[in-house]
Structure formats: C-alpha cells, structure tokens
Amino acid sequence: MEKNKKWKDAWKLELKDVRDIFGLHKALRDKIRKKWRRTLPLNEELLDRWEKAAYLGFGKGSTIYDTSIVIGDVKIGRSTWVGPFTVLDGTGGLRIGDFCSISSGAQIYTHDSVKWALSGGKSDYTCAPVVIKDRCYIGPDAIISKGVTIGRCCVIGAHSLVTKDIPDNSIVFGIPSRIKGNVIIDKKTKKIKLKYMKER
C-alpha cells in the first residue's frame, strides 16, 4: 500500500500490521459510507450490534453498540436499540422492554457508591432495580437513577435526570426531570401526538 499523504503520523504505516489494519479500515469505511452514508469508529466497523445483543441474551431484533458498557443483570426485550457510549448498569437489576430507543450517551444506574465513599469504604453500595417499560424513548445523555420505573410509551428528554417513577404516556425533561406533557395514541389510527403543557 502506498503511503497515505493525509496521515500526519505516516511513520505508523512503516509497520506491516498497521498497514493491514488501515487497509481493512479503509475498505470497511468506504463500504459503510457508500451503503449507509455514515462513518464509524474502527471497532463499530468491525463488530456487529445484533451479535452483541444476542450474546447478552437480549430479545430478537435488539441491537447494542460495541461502545456501550453493560454491567450486571441487564435484560432487554425485542427490537430495542441501544446507542453508542451508553451505560447500562444492572448491579441492582435492569429491565428494558420492547421497542425502546436508548440514545447515545444515556446512563442508567441501579446502584450508587455514595455511602461507601462517605464512610471510607465501611458502608455497602446502595442498589435498587430500574424498569423501563415498552416503547420508551430515552434521549441523549439522559441519566436514570436507581429505583426508578418508567411507564410505557414515555419520552425522556435529552440531558434529563430522572430520580422518580414516571407514569405511562409521559413526556419528561429537566434536572431533575418533571412531567412536561403527554403522549397521546389514537386508538383507531394508532397515530401518535406529543402534547406539551403550557408554561406558566
């Protein structure tokens, strides 16, 4: 392979292994960009989101990015998408339903180490399960705290901090998050409307 003139660290290409990896990366990058109009990190080019979800025992059709961290007891239903750079902490048990979308950077925790840290390691971690029911959207960089249950068909806004249970069909956002509207589903047509409360 001739040296890539765009590389600032072209000395790396003097190593055969690096040239081989770069050749593979270039081929995958070009194909993925042509087919799906996206550019991914090398690890995402190489690995398969569906395979990782199947390995973790998630439901049929679910996917999870390689950059997502999964800890402990995490169960996910069918056709749920888990985006890149997410944290799924199942230390206290985490259940996510069918047809959920967990956006990039979202963090879901089922434990904390507050008392452990404050006690100089004498107290245990505090754990409580999290449940996210079917057909929920968790926005980018949202944080869900231990012990929370999120009902069906909810929208959690970007950068929200969820510390309390959320009822079905709610739209919540903010720090801490508050209910700001409702998801309305027409029973006949199944069309969805997001209705926001008026600010006072």
N, C-alpha and C positions, 0 to 999 in steps of 0.2 A: 504494500500500500504506500503510495507516495505521501509525503508529509503534508498534513493539513496546515495550510498557511495561516488559517484563522486562529490556530492554537497559540496562546502566549507561552504555554508550558510544553512546547514542541519536543523537548528532551524526553518527555514521557513516552513518545512514540518510538524512541530508540529501543524500548523493551518489547519483545515479541508478544508477550501476554497482553500488554496494554493495547498493542495494535489489533490483536484478535478481538479483545473486548470492545474496542472502539468500532471495529468493523461490524460486529454484531449489533451494537447500539445504533449505529447509523442505519443499518438495514431495517431494524425494528422501528426506529423513529420515523423513517421515511414512509414505511408502510402504514403505520398508525396515523400519521398526519394525513396521508392521502385518503385513507378509508374513513376516518372519523373526525378529521380536522382538529386534532388535539396533539399536544406534545407533553409527554410524561417523563418522570424520572426513570432512570435505568431499571430500578427494581420493579416499578409498575409495568414497564415494557416486558420484562421477563416473566413476571408472575401473573397468576390468574385469580381474579377476585372470586369467581364461583368456586374454584377449587379450595381456596382458603375457607370459605363459608361452609362448604361440605365437610372439610376436615374438622371444623369446630362443631359440627352437628347442627348447623342452622337449617331452617326449613328450605324446601325446594324453591329455587329461583332467587334466593337471597345472595347478596354479594357483600364483600368487605375488602377494602383496600389493604395492601401489604403494610402501609404506614400506620394503620390503626392498631392500637395497643389493646389487647384483651387479657384481663386478669380474672382468675377465679371462675365462679359459677355463672356463666352467661348463656342464656337461651334466647334464641331469636326465631320467630315464625317464618312464614312463607313470603317470598317476594319483597323482602326488606332490603333497602340499600343503605350501607354504612360507608360514609365518605372517608377521604384521606385525613390523616392527622387527628383522628378521634381517639378518645379514651373510654373504654368500656370496662368499668371496674365491677366485677362480680364477687368481690370479697364477702359481701353480705347477701348476695343473690340478686341477679339482674334478669328481668324478663321483658322482652320487647316483642310485640305482636306482629301480625301480618301487615304487609303493605305500608310499612313505615319508612320514612326518609330521615336519616340521621346525617345532618350536613357536616361539611368539613370543619374540623376543629371543635366539634361538640364534645363535652366531657360529662360523663355520667358516673357518679360516685356512690358506692354503697358502704363506704367506711370513711372515717377520718382519724387522724392521729393527734388531735388537739390535746386531749387529756394525757396521752402518752408523752407528748413533748413537754407540757407544762409540769408534769410530775417527775421529769427526769427519767422517764422510762419505767416508772413504777406502776402506772395505770395501763390498762389494755387499750387497744384501739376500740372505737365505738362503731358498731356495724348495724345496719338496718337495710332491708331489701328495697329495691326500686322496681316498679312495674310501669311499663309504658304499653298501653293497650293498642288495639289495631288502628291502622290508618291515621297515624300521627306524623306531623312534620316537626322536626327539631331543627331550628335554624342554626346558621354558622356561629361557632364559638359560644353557644348556649352552655350553661352549666346546670346540671340537675343534681341536687344534694341527696344524701342518703335518706331513706324512709319515705320517699315521695311516690305517689301513684298518680299517673297522668291518664285520664279517661280516654275513651275512643274519640277519634276524629278531632284531635286538638292541634292547634298551631302554636308553637313556642317560638317567639321572635328571636332574631339574631342578638347575641350578646346578653341574653336574659339569664337571670339567676333564679332558678326555681327551688324554693325551700318548703313549699306546702303543696298538698294534694290539689289537683286540677280536675274539675268535673268534665264530663263528656262535652264535646262540641264547643270548647272554649278557645278563644284567642288570647294569649297572654304574652306580655313582654315587659321588660324593665328590670331594674335592680333595686330591691327584689321585685320579682315579676308580679304583675297584677292582671286580673281579667280585664281586657280592653274591648272584647267583642265576642261574637258567637259565630260558629259555623252552622249554616242552615242548609239542610239537604232536602230538596223537593222529593217527596215520597213517590210521586208518579214518574217524573222525568229523570230523577237521580242527579239533577244539576245541583251544583254547589255554589253557595253565595257566602261571602265573608261580610258580616255586618259588624261595623265598629260602633262603639258607644261614642256619643258626643262628649267632647271635653268640656268641663265646667270652668 
